[in-house]
Every structure is written in structure tokens, then in C-alpha cells.
Amino acid sequence: MAIYSRISGTGSALPARRLTNADLVHLLAARGLETSDEWIVERTGIRARHFVDDGVNASDLALQACEAALTAAGCPLSDIDLIVVATSTPDMVFPSTAAILQHKLTQSALARGEAGATGGAAFDVQAVCSGFIYALTVADALIKVGTARKALVVGAEVFSRILDFNDRTTCVLFGDGSGAVVLEACEHDGTGAGILATDVHADGKHTGILCVPGTVSGGQVLGDPTLKMDGQAVFKLAVGVLEDAARAVLAKAGKAASDLDWLVPHQANIRIMQGTARKLRLPMDRVVVTVDQHGNTSAASIPLALDQAVRAGQVKSGQLVMLEGVGGGFTWGAVLLRK
């Protein structure tokens, strides 16, 4: 019997500080920049986002999401032998946010009188907004070859720290948050719950259309450490590659777009999501949408949206679900699974 991986629990976390468009309009006005709630909603579909407070890092949000996912899965931390964190806003240059998260999870478990998780592999994946798709693909592969049995796969971001609040075209788009899943090995004949197919890609020639062109050298920040984006170029490329990835995973699994119960896309922009749905001939009532309340949380957006949909009773056991994302690099990919 072949080994597959399946999602047995989901979790998410959002910072307490919520900024509506009105809050952001007021903040930007103090800098001499004009925008409006109507302008933001019309172009993006975003109405609010969450920002972390000082001293809160990606690993802190990841900790909350992971503990919720473990509870949902009924899985003790001591069973976890792999942690993969997708992030573009790590706590440090190194060690990985995954290693920091592993320690925080263990400390939290020990404080409750439970066993921790040490010794299993822990590492970060950096594919920007496609990061969770990449991380899930890697964890799925490691489970299939027997390297791991139970994994925490996490997307965690604090994008508010890399935004240029003098650029109204980008600073209104992003928010902070985290989402996580417990991915565990299972055995079935391919018709039951589990990941059915994955598809990931990159094309580095598009590096310049979405990037943070800064680095650290000699104790100094070189370049510009804030996010830069060519919105029109990103939009044009995103809809096309998302359709390609969607059709690729469907073909690998022998499924059609009409078989999908839910599409859980990267929550970047409502127009991109609508464009992808149109190409797949999916009605928007089969697309999970959280961008209006969370903004673009990069690698966190897909697991965050998935968890919200599961907890709201939208995504149910036995349903066919597609996850897909696109991000800087340029990277893109999709995962098809049966919940």
C-alpha cells in the first residue's frame, strides 16, 4: 500500500492590532499621502489587515497557529518529526525560524507538563507568497519517502516590517499573520483523503517585479529593505501561471476543474482571484476569500484562509480542494488534496 500524506489539523493566528482602510488612510494622510477606502477596495478587495506590535516575530505567530493545528489534529507535539516554515520575514538571518519555532513549541509544551519536540528536522522555505505551496510540497515528499511521519507545515509573516509607508500602492496591500497544518502519513489506495498532486515552478527573470532589494553586509543594510512591486506586471503574470498550475495538478490527479469543491488561492488581490476562477470556470461561491479582512499575508495567506474555511464549516472532510499561490521570484504552484 502506497504512503500518502494528509492534513489532519489546521490552525491560524492573527495579531490583535487590526487596521481598517480608514485607519490606514489616516496614517498615510499624516505622511502627506492621499488614498481612500473606496480606492483600496476597488483595486484590491481589501478592507482591513492585522499588524504585529513591537517585539512580536514570525515565530510567535507561528507558535499560536501550530498549537491550534496540533489541537485540531489531536496530535501531541512529541509526535512531530518535521517542521517546515515558509516565510520571507524570518526572525533572524539565521538560525531558521523553524528552529526557533521548534524551541518555542517545546518550551510551551514543557510548561504544560507535556513532552516537547527536539531532534526532528526543522528548516525554512523561501518562495515568498508561494512559500506555503513549496513547503507543503517538500513535506509531502519527505513523508512519502519515509523520512518523516508527522509534520508541521507553517506559513508565517510580519510583512508590516518591510513595507514602505511612503508608497501607497504597496503599503495598503499587506498584513501579518500565520497559518499551519499538521501533515501526517497515511496509507490508502489513492481514493481517500490526502494530497493527490503537487506542482511548483519558478522563473527568475521576473525577479525585479516583486522584491525587497536590500541585504546586510558589514553590519550595515545595503540597498532598500522595503518591498517594491510592479503591480501591473505581477497581475498580468499571476493569472496565467495560476491557471497553468491549477490545470497541471488536475491533470496529474486525473481530475477536472468542475470536480473541485473549493479553490483556496493565495489572498493577494480579489481581481487576481476572480480572474483565476473565470479561467477555471469556477463560480466565486466555490472560492475561499479572506483577503478583504486580512490583506495579503504572503506565505501565511493560504493556510490562514484554509483554517478559517475549515473552522467556518465551508471546507469539509471528503471534499476536493485546490490550494494555489504565486509570489516573488517569480514563483508559483498548486496542491490538490482531498480533505
C-alpha positions in Angstrom: 0.0 0.0 0.0 1.4 3.4 -1.0 2.2 6.0 1.6 0.4 9.4 1.2 0.2 12.4 3.3 -3.0 14.1 4.6 -3.9 17.2 6.5 -5.2 16.1 9.9 -5.5 19.6 11.6 -5.3 23.3 10.7 -4.6 26.4 12.8 -4.1 30.1 12.3 -3.1 33.3 14.2 -3.6 37.0 13.6 -2.1 39.9 15.6 -4.5 41.7 17.8 -4.0 45.0 16.1 -6.4 45.4 13.3 -6.2 48.3 10.9 -9.2 49.1 8.7 -8.8 51.0 5.5 -9.9 54.1 7.4 -7.1 53.6 9.9 -4.6 53.3 7.1 -5.9 56.3 5.3 -5.4 58.4 8.5 -1.9 57.0 8.9 -0.9 57.9 5.3 -2.5 61.3 5.5 -0.1 62.2 8.3 2.7 61.5 5.8 1.1 63.7 3.1 -0.3 60.8 1.0 -3.8 60.7 -0.3 -5.8 57.5 -0.6 -9.3 56.3 0.3 -11.3 53.2 1.4 -13.0 53.3 -2.0 -9.7 53.4 -3.9 -8.3 50.4 -1.9 -11.4 48.3 -2.1 -12.0 48.9 -5.8 -8.4 47.8 -6.8 -7.7 45.1 -4.2 -10.9 44.0 -2.4 -9.1 44.6 0.9 -10.9 46.3 3.8 -8.7 45.5 6.8 -5.4 43.9 7.8 -3.6 43.0 11.0 -0.1 44.3 12.1 2.1 42.9 14.8 3.2 45.0 17.8 6.8 45.7 18.5 8.6 42.6 19.8 6.3 40.1 18.1 8.0 38.0 15.4 7.0 35.5 12.8 7.8 32.6 15.2 5.4 34.0 17.7 2.5 34.0 15.3 3.7 30.5 14.0 3.6 29.2 17.6 -0.1 30.1 18.0 -1.1 28.7 14.6 0.9 25.4 15.3 -0.7 24.9 18.7 -4.1 25.3 17.2 -3.4 22.9 14.4 -2.0 20.3 16.8 -5.1 20.6 19.0 -7.3 20.2 15.9 -5.4 17.1 14.8 -5.4 15.6 18.3 -1.6 15.3 17.9 0.9 15.6 20.7 3.9 17.8 19.9 6.2 14.8 20.7 4.9 13.0 17.6 6.1 15.8 15.2 9.4 14.8 13.5 9.5 17.6 10.8 8.8 21.4 10.9 8.9 23.4 7.7 8.2 27.1 7.9 7.6 29.3 4.8 8.5 32.9 5.5 10.0 35.9 3.8 10.2 37.8 7.1 12.3 35.5 9.4 13.1 36.3 13.0 16.9 36.3 12.2 19.3 35.9 9.4 19.9 32.5 11.0 19.1 30.2 12.6 15.9 29.4 10.8 12.6 30.5 12.1 11.7 26.8 12.1 14.4 26.0 14.6 13.3 29.0 16.8 9.7 27.8 16.5 10.7 24.2 17.4 12.2 25.6 20.7 9.2 27.8 21.5 6.8 24.9 20.9 8.9 22.7 23.2 9.1 25.3 25.9 5.3 25.8 25.7 4.7 22.0 25.9 7.0 21.6 28.8 5.2 24.4 30.7 2.0 22.3 30.3 3.8 19.2 31.6 3.9 17.6 28.1 6.8 16.3 26.1 8.5 18.6 23.5 9.8 18.0 20.0 13.6 18.0 19.5 15.7 16.1 17.1 13.4 16.2 14.1 14.3 18.2 11.0 13.4 21.9 11.1 14.1 24.3 8.3 12.7 27.4 6.4 11.5 27.6 2.8 11.6 31.0 1.0 9.4 31.3 -2.0 7.5 34.5 -0.9 3.8 34.2 -1.4 4.1 30.7 -2.9 6.1 29.6 0.2 3.3 27.5 1.7 2.8 25.6 -1.5 6.5 24.9 -1.7 6.7 23.9 2.0 3.7 21.6 1.7 5.2 20.0 -1.5 8.5 19.4 0.3 6.9 18.0 3.4 4.6 15.7 1.3 7.7 14.4 -0.5 9.6 13.7 2.8 6.6 11.8 4.2 6.2 9.8 1.0 9.8 8.6 1.2 9.6 7.7 4.9 11.9 10.5 6.2 9.1 11.9 8.4 5.7 10.6 9.7 4.1 13.8 11.1 5.0 17.3 10.1 4.0 20.9 11.0 3.9 22.9 7.8 3.6 26.6 8.5 3.3 30.0 6.7 4.2 32.9 9.0 4.8 36.6 8.0 5.3 40.0 9.5 5.2 42.0 6.3 4.4 45.2 8.1 8.1 45.5 8.9 9.2 45.6 5.3 6.6 48.0 3.9 7.3 51.5 2.6 4.6 53.7 4.1 5.5 56.4 1.6 4.3 54.1 -1.2 0.5 53.9 -1.1 0.5 51.4 -4.0 2.1 48.7 -1.9 1.7 49.5 1.8 -2.1 49.1 1.6 -1.9 45.6 0.3 -0.1 43.5 3.0 -0.8 42.3 6.5 0.7 40.0 9.2 -0.4 36.5 10.2 0.3 32.8 10.3 -1.4 29.5 9.3 -0.3 25.9 9.9 -1.3 22.4 9.2 -0.4 19.0 10.7 0.5 16.8 7.7 0.8 13.1 8.6 1.5 9.8 6.8 -1.4 7.6 5.9 -2.0 4.5 3.7 -4.7 4.2 1.1 -5.2 3.3 -2.5 -5.3 6.9 -3.7 -9.1 7.5 -3.5 -9.2 8.6 0.2 -8.1 11.8 2.0 -4.7 13.1 1.2 -2.5 15.1 -1.1 -3.2 13.9 -4.7 -0.8 16.0 -6.7 1.6 19.0 -6.4 3.1 21.3 -9.0 5.7 24.0 -8.3 7.7 26.4 -10.6 9.9 29.5 -10.7 11.2 31.9 -13.3 14.0 34.1 -12.0 13.9 36.5 -15.0 11.0 38.2 -13.2 12.9 38.9 -10.0 12.6 42.7 -10.4 8.7 42.9 -10.5 8.3 41.9 -6.8 11.3 42.1 -4.5 12.9 43.6 -1.4 16.2 44.8 -2.9 18.2 45.1 0.3 20.8 42.9 2.2 23.0 43.0 5.2 26.8 43.4 4.9 29.4 44.5 7.3 26.8 45.4 9.9 25.0 47.7 7.5 21.8 47.5 5.4 22.8 47.7 1.8 20.1 48.7 -0.8 16.5 49.3 0.1 15.0 46.9 2.7 11.4 47.7 1.7 9.0 46.0 -0.6 8.9 47.0 -4.3 6.3 45.9 -6.8 5.3 46.5 -10.4 1.6 45.8 -9.8 0.5 45.6 -13.4 3.3 43.2 -14.3 2.5 41.0 -11.3 -1.2 40.9 -12.2 -0.6 40.0 -15.8 1.8 37.2 -15.0 -0.1 35.8 -11.9 -3.4 34.9 -13.6 -1.7 33.0 -16.4 0.7 30.9 -14.2 -2.0 30.2 -11.7 -4.2 28.7 -14.4 -1.3 26.7 -15.7 -0.5 25.3 -12.2 -4.2 24.5 -11.5 -4.6 22.6 -14.7 -1.3 20.7 -14.1 -2.3 19.3 -10.7 -5.7 18.4 -12.0 -4.2 16.5 -14.9 -1.8 14.7 -12.6 -4.7 13.5 -10.5 -7.0 12.8 -13.3 -9.5 15.4 -12.2 -11.3 18.3 -13.9 -11.9 21.8 -12.6 -15.6 21.0 -12.4 -14.7 18.3 -9.8 -13.4 20.9 -7.3 -15.4 21.7 -4.2 -13.1 24.5 -3.2 -10.3 26.7 -4.5 -8.2 28.2 -1.8 -5.9 30.7 -3.6 -3.2 33.0 -2.3 -5.1 36.0 -1.0 -3.2 38.7 -2.9 -5.9 40.7 -4.7 -9.6 39.9 -5.4 -9.1 40.7 -9.1 -6.4 38.0 -9.5 -8.6 35.5 -7.6 -11.6 36.4 -9.8 -9.5 36.1 -12.9 -8.3 32.7 -12.0 -11.8 31.5 -11.1 -13.1 32.6 -14.5 -10.3 30.8 -16.4 -11.2 27.6 -14.5 -15.0 28.3 -14.9 -15.5 28.2 -11.2 -18.2 30.3 -9.5 -16.8 32.6 -6.8 -19.0 30.8 -4.2 -16.5 27.9 -4.5 -13.5 30.2 -3.9 -12.4 30.8 -0.3 -11.9 34.6 0.1 -10.3 36.2 3.2 -8.3 39.0 1.5 -11.0 41.5 2.5 -10.2 41.1 6.2 -6.5 40.0 6.2 -4.9 41.7 3.2 -2.0 39.8 1.5 -0.2 37.9 4.3 2.2 36.3 1.8 3.2 32.7 2.7 0.6 32.8 5.6 -2.4 33.5 3.4 -3.2 30.1 2.1 -3.0 28.1 5.4 -4.7 31.1 7.1 -7.6 31.0 4.6 -7.8 27.2 4.7 -8.1 27.2 8.5 -10.8 29.9 8.5 -12.7 27.9 5.9 -12.4 24.7 7.9 -13.5 26.3 11.1 -16.4 28.1 9.4 -17.7 24.7 8.1 -17.1 25.6 4.5 -14.3 23.0 3.7 -15.5 19.6 4.9 -14.0 16.1 5.1 -14.1 14.3 1.7 -14.2 17.5 -0.4 -11.7 18.1 -3.2 -9.7 21.2 -2.5 -7.1 23.1 -4.6 -4.5 25.3 -2.9 -2.5 27.6 -5.2 -0.1 30.5 -4.9 2.1 32.9 -6.8 4.8 35.2 -5.5 8.1 36.9 -5.9 10.9 35.1 -7.6 8.8 34.7 -9.7 7.4 31.5 -8.1 4.1 29.7 -8.4 2.5 26.4 -7.7 -0.6 24.4 -6.7 -1.5 21.4 -4.4 -4.6 19.3 -5.0 -5.9 17.4 -2.0 -8.9 15.6 -0.6 -9.7 16.9 2.9 
